[in-house]
């Protein structure tokens, strides 16, 4: 199946994978057989009308229309077609992330999705000769782009914006999806809208040029002649250049320690080898750009300040570590996070460990955050808003190219609901809106190959909440999605029962969530509102391409749309088992919007090949109408 995407000003051919084409065909033919295409078109019209008039609704029920992204709105023009667009786009992202020179392209993709027109700024790498001259030109060009991005703010206003961002994202009350204060968060988002996003993303893309393989090869050949005498370094170091952005320092081949915040006049550190230690590494008004490139060794990165390890607050920060088994330990806003900025972390390989609390490991709010790990058996641990999350006007991406990886999100902060146990997660390929302040963004979690394990708490894993879109995709391997976290954040025994509320391919409150798993014998576990679930004018997809899979849900059912939603759980092939709920059941009544023309509830359980096991007397090779004509149980 081929269709045209009309997002933006250019039509684009989108050719979904055969598995996704099959799911699209089944949904459309199902509507046709039961003659309910008019009802589904009514649902689409109702949803697009809500997006168009979001700002007119009562803010006491949530602020809609603030920071709304065009692409999120576009997904509701035809949700079935959007599944194909998501499939194609995530393949493009993953191929780009795997390329040695792909980091800049990922920033460009972020710009497109954040409604930021491409910048016409020249890329200095292409016009400058000499390694140090290239570094100087690139750092200065990025700084100039940042100045243009913040041109509407005075120096004092920039500092206020930085302080407010930190207060609202890391304050004592910012332990879930919302800002520390709803009204202040709303005002903050209005200020973020004033930032020139095109120039902000241009600054990020300019810095990403320094991660190109030919540049890294040149850096490995650098030799220093002028010893560095400044504070903050233990071990050999040389001063390469003084630029308008700050100093460029080259470390020695042995073991070094870099106390980056004591080196506040340094904007770039290059280390050729050794098992090095890095501490902190924040941006400031005096240092809006920071680049750290470590070419070899088993390195350790530690700190407690917000905005380190490729974490950018009102600026651009990039950390590149090419080889070694590395340890990244941080608090908040770290490890490829952009808050009013662009943050990037690129790890070339090794068995790495990433640990952080809030807004870490590929998070974007008012900008873009990107974490790419290109190999090794890696462990990611975050507490909330971690591992590929997009907040207001934000794009967040975590892409792990290969290895047997583990992902943990949750287990730390107080439960957001008093009627069920658990912890907040809001992580792992999640587009999340702080409901009483602004709309959400776009979050993506991708994993290439290996047998991976995922555990996450409430509102996680291929999830969209409040005018947002979230995507999780695993391209290969026998993967396990355990639902809620199995231990507390620190590894100790949980103090409350295990429960995952909303997860594994869900959309909630005018949002879209997508979970795609291309191959392998997989396990999908959730509790309430999981496994292809949509709630309140939303869409939720879980599409598993093949393998002998297990689906378990306790509080709802796989493939369910509720209160004007499209929920789809589709398995292409394999001998699968399903436990829990009434798969494919659609309530004939739209409870939230029963007096409005909302179209209806649309639910699909599609299992298209294999000898499958079900509860409640369901069998293979049948099609059933469940609830009303919009409820599909189909086993081929």
N, C-alpha and C positions, 0 to 999 in steps of 0.2 A: 504494500500500500504506500502510495506517495501522496503527500498533500503539501500545501503551501502554508507556511507560517507567515502571518501578516504583521508580526510584532515590529514596531519601528517603521521606518520609511521604506524598507526594502523587503520584498518577498523573498523567502528562502526555502529551497527544497529541503524537506525533512523526510528521511527514509528510516522508519523505525526498524528495530530488529525483528526477525520473524516471530519470535515469541510475543512481542508487544503487538505486532500486527494481528496475530491470532486473537489476542484479548480484545483489541479494538473491534475486530469483526464480530466476535461473539456478542459483545455488548450492543452493537448497532443492530445486528440481526435479531437479537432478543427483543429490542424495542419495536422493531418492524413486525415481528411475528405477533406480538401482543397488542400492536396498534397503540402504543403509548408514546410514540415520538412527540406528539403535541404536548404531552405532559412534561417530557424532559426538556423540550424547548421552553416551556413555561418556567421550569426551574432555572434554566440558564438566564432567561429574561429577568426573573426575580433577583437572582444573584447579581447580575451586572447592574441592575437598578440600585441595589444596596451599595455597591461600590461607588456608583456615580453620585449617590446622595449621602454618603457616609458622614460627611461633616455636618449634616443638618440634624442628626439624631442627638438625643439627650446625652451630654457628656457624663452624666451621673451613671449611665449604663456602659460607659466606655467611650473614649475619644477615637472616632474613626475619621479617616480622611486627612490625618496629620502624618506627613512623611510617607504617603502611599506611593508604592513603586508601580510603574506601568506594567512590568512583566508579571507581577503577582495578579494584577487585575486582568491581564491578558489570558492567564490560565483558565479563567472562567468563561471566556468567549466560546470555547468548546472543550470541556474537560476531558472528553475521550481523545480528541486530537492532542491535547496537552500532554497526555501520557507519552505519546510518540515524540513530542518535542523534548520532554525531560530525558527520555531514553537517549536521544541523539546528542543532546547537549552534554550530558554527563560522560558519554563516551569521548566527546571532543575534549572536555576538561581533563579526563584521565590520560588520554594520549598526550596532551600538552604537558601535564605534570611529569610524565615519564621522560620527556625529552630533556637532554642536558641544558638546552637553551630555552626551556619553556616557561620560566617563572614570570618573565615580562608579559608573555601572552596571557597568563592567568590574571594578572592585574588588569590587562585590557578587557578580559571577559567580565571582571568585576565592574569596570567602568560602564560597560554596555548595560548590565543589569541594574546599575544604580542611576540610570538616566543621565549619565555624564557623557556629553559629546566628546569624541576623540580630540585630544589636544594636538595642535599643530606645532608645538615646541620642537625644535631640532634635537635629535639625540646626539650628544657630544661624542660618544664613542665612534660614531661614523665619520667624524671630521677632524679627529685629533690623533696625533702620532706621539709615541713615547708613553710608557706605562704610567709613570707618575703624572704626566700631563693629562692622560685620560682620566685618571682618578680625580685629579683636581677639577677638571672641566665637568665631570659627572656630578660630583658633590656640590659644586657651586650652582650648576643648572638646577638640581633638585631643590636647593635652598631658594633659588629665585622663583621656582614654581610654587613652593610653599608660601612665599610672600604674596604672590598673586592670588593664591587660594584664600588667604586671610586678609586680603586688601581692604575688606569692609570693616575690619576691626582695628582699633588703635592698639598700641602695645599693651596698655592697661587692660583693654577689653579681651585681648588674647589671653592674658594671664588669668583673668576672671573666668574665661571659658575653660581653661585648663583645670583650675581649682574646682569649678562646678562639676566638670566631667568626673573628676576623681571622687568628689563627695557623693554624687548621685549613683555612681556605679560601684563604689567600694565602701559606702557608708554602712553603719551598723544595721540599718533596716533594708539594705539592698541584698537580700539573701534568697530571692526568688526571681521571677521574671520581671518584676517592676523595678523602677528606680527607687532610691531611698525615700523620696517624697513625690507623690503623683503630680502635684501642681508644679513643683520646681522642675520635675522631669519634663513636663509639657513645655515650659518656658525654655528649657535647655534644648529641646528638639527644634523649637522655632529658631534658636540661634544657630544650630547646626545646618539648618536649611539655607542660611546666609552664606555659608562656606561655598566657594567655587569648587564643586566636586571634580570637575574636569581637570582643573589644575592640581588638585590634591592627588588624584589618581595618576596624573602625569608625573608628579614628583616620585610616586612609588614606582612607576614603570621605569623611570630614568635610573633609579637606584638598582632596580632588578637587573639592569644591564651588567652590573658588576659581578653577577653570578653566572655569566656566560662562560662556557668551558675555555674558550680562547683567552679570556681575561684571567681566569684562575690559573691557567698555564703560565701566563706572564708573571703573575704574582709569585708563583713558586720560584721564579728565577731572580727575584729582587734581592739586592744586597744593600745593606746600610753602611753609610760612612760617617754619619754624625750621631754619636751616642745620645740617647734620650736621658735627660737628667731630671725629668719631672716626677711628681708624686704618683703613686698608684700602681707601680709595676715592681714586681720582684723578679729578677732575672735579666738577661740581656735584652736591650731594646735600642732601636735607632729611630731618629726623626727623619722621615722621608720628605715632608713638605708642610708648609703652612699655607692654608687656603682661607678663603673668605668664610667657609663653613666650619673651619677648625683645623687641627693638626692631624696629619696622617702618620701613624707610628707602626714600625715593623718590629715584631718580637723575634727572640732568638729561637734556634732549633731545639733547645732543651726545654726543661719544664719552667713555665712562667706562671705567675699569678697576676691577674689584672683586676684591680679594684676600680671598676670603670667609673664610678661616681666621684672618685678622687681625681680622675683624669678628665675634668669637666671641660677642658679646652681641646680635647681630642674627639674628632668626629669619625675616625676610622682606625681600627686595629687589624693588622694582618699578622697571623702567626703561622710559620711554616711547618711546625711539628712539635712533638713532645706531649706529655700528658699534662695539660694545662688546667688552671683553675680561674674561673671568671666569677666576679661578684657584682651584683646589682647591674646597672646599665640603663638608667632612665634618660628620658629626654627632658629638655628645659627650654626656656626662652633663649638662653645662650647657646644651647645645643639642640636645635630642632631636627637634626639628622644624625643618626649613629649607625655605623656599619661595622660589624665584627665578622671576620673571615678567618676560620681556622682550617688549615689544609690537611692536618693529620694528627693522630693521637687519640687516646681515650681521655676525653675531657669532661670536666665537671662545671656546670653552670648553676650558681645558687644565688638566692636573694630573697628579700621579704618586701621590698618596695614595689608599689604598683607600677607596671609599665616597663618590664625588662624582658630580656631574651627574645628579641624581635617583637616586643610590645611597644606600640607607639601611641602616645597621647598628644594630640595636636602636633604631629610631625610624621617623620618616616624613620622606621628602624628596621634593619635587616641583619639577621644572624645566619651565617652559612658555616656549616661544619661538614667537611667532605667525607671523612672516614673515621672509624673508631667506634667503640662501645661507649656511648656518652650518657651522662646523667644531667637532666634538666629539672631543677627544683625551684619552684616559685610560689608566690602567693596569688595575687590578682593581676589581671590584664597582662598576660605574658604568653610567650611561646607562639608567636604569630598572631597577634591581636592588634587591631586598629580601632582606637576610640577617638573619633575626630582626626583620624590619621590613617596611615597604611603601615601595617606590621607584617613582617615576613620572617619565617624560619624555614631554612632548607637544610635537611640532613641527608648526606649522600649515601650513607649505609652504616651497618653495624647494629648490634642489639642495644637499643636505646630505651631509656626510661624517662617518661615525662610526667611530672606531678605539679598540679596547681589547683587553686580553689575556684575563683570566680572569673568568668570571661577569659578563658585560656584555650590554647590549642586550636587556633583557627576561628577567631571570633571577630566580627565586625559590627560596630555601631557608629554611625556617622562616618563611615569609611570602610576599609577592607582589612581583613586578617586572613593570612594564608600560612598553613603549615604543610610542607611536603616532605615525606620521608621515603627515600628511594630504595630501601632494602633493609633486611634484618628482621629478627623477631622482636618486636617493640611492644612496650607497655605504656598505655595512656591512662592517666588517672586525674579526674577533675571532679568538682563538687556540684557546680551549677553553671549553666550557660557555657558549656565546654564542647570541644570536638566538632567543629563545623557548625557555627551558629551565626545567624544574621539578625541583629536587632534593628531599630529604626534607621532607615537609610543605610543599612549595613549589609555587607557580603562577607560570609565566613566560610572557609574551605579547609578541611583536613583531608589529605590524600596520601595514603600509605600504599606504595606501589607493590611491594611484595613482602612475604614473610608470614609466620604464624603470630598474629598480633592479638593483644587483649585490650579491650576498651572498658573503662569503668567511669560512670558519671552519677553522682548523687551521694547519699550516705552521710550527710553532714548537717544540713540546716533543718529548721523545724518544718514539720509537715504542713502543707498549705490547706489541707482539708481536715475537718474534725469528725467526718463520718467514715473514714477509712485510714488504715495505717500507712506509713511510708514516708519518703523524703522527696523534696523537689529535685528534679534533674534538669529539664529544659535543655537537653543536650543531644549530641550525635545526629548531625544532619537536621537541624531545627531552625525554622524561621519563626521568630518569637516577637510578638508585640507586647510592650508594657501597656496593658489594656486601658488604663486610665490616664495615659500620657500621650501615646502615639501608636501608629501602626508598626508592624514588624518588617523584617527584611528577608533575606534569602540565605539559608544555611545548607551546606553540602558536606556530607561525609562519604568518601570513596575509599574502597580497599581493593587492591588488584588481585593478589593471589595469596594462597595460604589458608590454613584451617584456623579461623579466627573465633574469638569469643567476645560477646557483647553483653554487658549488663548495665542497666540504666534505670533510674527512678522516674517519677511522674513526668509526663509530657516530653517524651524523648524518642529518638530514632526514626528518622523519616517523618518528621512531624511539622505541622504548621498550626500556628495559633495567632489569631487576631490579625487579619489582613496581612498574611505572610505566607511563605512557602518554604518547606523543608524537604530535603532529599537525602536518603541513605542508599548506597548501592555497593554491593559486594560482587565482584566479577567472577570469582572462582574460589573453590575450596569447600570443605565440609564445615559449616559455620554453626555456631550456637548462639542464639539470642535468649538469654535466661530470664528476660523480664527485669524485675527489680534487682537491685544490688544484693549480693549475698552476704556481705559484711558491712560494717560501718566504714567510713572513709579512711580511718587510720588502720584498718585491717582487723579491728577487734570485732567481737560479736555484736550484731545489731540489737538495739534496745527496743525495737518495735517490729511488728510482723512484716513479712515481705508482701508487697502489693505494688503492682504497676498500673497506674491510672493514666490512660492515654499513652499509647506507644506503638511502635512497629508498624508504621504506615497509617497515620491518622491526620485528619484536619478538623479544626475546632474553631468556630466563630469566624466565618468568612475567610477561610484559609485552606491551603492545599498541602497534603503530605504524601510522599512517595517513598516506598521501600521496594527496591529491586534487588533480587539475588539471582544471578545468571545461571549458576550451576552448583552441584554438590548435594550431599545428604545433609540437610539443614534442620535445625530445631528453632521453632518460633513460639515463644511463650509470652503471654500477657494476661492481664486480669480484666479490668474494666475499660472498654473503649479502645481495643487494640486489634491488630491484624487486619488492616484494610477497613478502617472505621471512619465515618464522617458524622460530625455533630454540628448542627446549626449553620446551614447555608455553606457547606464545605464539601471537599472531596478528599477521600483517603484511598490509596492504592497499596496493595501488597502483591507483587508479581514475582513468582519464583519460577525460573526457567526450566529446572529439571532436577532429578535426584529423588531419593526416597526420603521424604520430608515429614516432620511432625509439627502439627499445629495444635496448640493448647491455649484456651482462653476460658476464664471462669466467670466473669461478670457480664459479658456480652456475647458476641458471636463473631467468627471470622467472616468478613464481607458484609458490612452492615452500614446503611445510611439512616440517620435519625434526624428529625426536625429539619427537613429539607436538606438532605445530603445524598451524595453518591459514594457508597462504600463498596470496594471491590477487593476480594481475595482470590487470586488466580494462580493455579499451579499447572504448568504446561505438561509435565510428564513425570513418571515415577510412581512407585507404590507408596502412597501417603496415608497418614492417619490424622483424624480430626477429633478433638475432644472439647466439649463445652458448647453451650448455647444452642441456638437454632440457626445454622449456617444459611445465609442468603435470605433471612426473614426480613421483610419490610413492613413496618407498622403502616396500616392504611390511613392513619391520621397524622398530620403534621402538628404536633401539640403546640410548639412555640408560635407557629404562624398559621393556625387553623382558620382564621378569618381573612387570610390573604391568599392571593393566587401564587402559591409557592411551588406548584407543580407536583410535589409528592416526595416520598422517600424511595430511594433506589438502592437495592442491595444485590450483590452478586457473589455467590460462591461458585467458581468455575474450576473444575478439575478435568483436564482434557485428555488424560491418558493414564493407564495404570490400574492396578488392582488395589483399591483404596478401602479404608476402614472408617466407618462413621458410627455415631451414636444415634439414639432415638429412631431406630428402624430405617434409617436412610441407607440406600444401596447404590451400587455402581450402575452406570448406563441408564440413568433416568434424568428427566427434567421435571422440576416441580415449581409451581407457583406458590410462593410463601407469603402470606399476609394479604397482599393484593398483587396486581399485575406487575408492579415494580419490584417484586421479590423473586429472585432467580436462584434456584439450586440446580446446577447443571453438572452432571458427571458423564463424560463421554466414554 
